[in-house]
């Protein structure tokens, strides 16, 4: 007698159960994966901010006993257009006043020209504006191609105004003095009203958050622009990173000598 061998296939109900389980697992895992990617970008972003600050410190160690950061000379005065012409990278060519050391562009260009960190460090992994691109230091070296505010995602401390803030643009190891941070995004109208309560960040559209680098070298990822700071001997709390009450509190700028917003926004 021959026994017939029949292969048992999945029933429709079993197949639907398997599909439902897979769909449920995907639904559970996708948010976790998205959160992990955001956390990874934030960590990389903070690493780059720390690397830029380390570049500032190394620059300062060869810039006189007072250890001023890029943009100032050994006496604490801003670098002039004539002196800035000697660096490897171009500044904002043909624009009056842009080649001074207190512009954000000039300070970053000085650091790039000295190879204190790679140009890739200046573009955040969380950058949302596709107009922002890594500056090609090989192709554009000593050329007429402008190093511009669309070549970096970060803001630097405003130091064009005399005060305690300007005195922190050097290696003071002040653990409460912010000197570099993620840039702020528009809309531009919020930066003329005096309130600036609705600006966003490169990490999202629900208010500002981002990496903040302090003068002692530590970096924190903050969920608000309002922090406790100290410039010189003056403490400020709360202190909005992007609103200047006096020359003794924080003001992070994205371009020129005092512009909070980047022109690309």
PyMOL commands that set and color helices and strands:
alter all, ss='L'
color gray80, all
select helices_A, chain A and resi 12-61+81-84+104-113+119-122+149-151+164-167+188-191
alter helices_A, ss='H'
color red, helices_A
select strands_A, chain A and resi 154-157+178-182+184-185+200-201+210-214+219-222+226-231+234-240+252-253
alter strands_A, ss='S'
color yellow, strands_A
deselect
rebuild
show_as cartoon
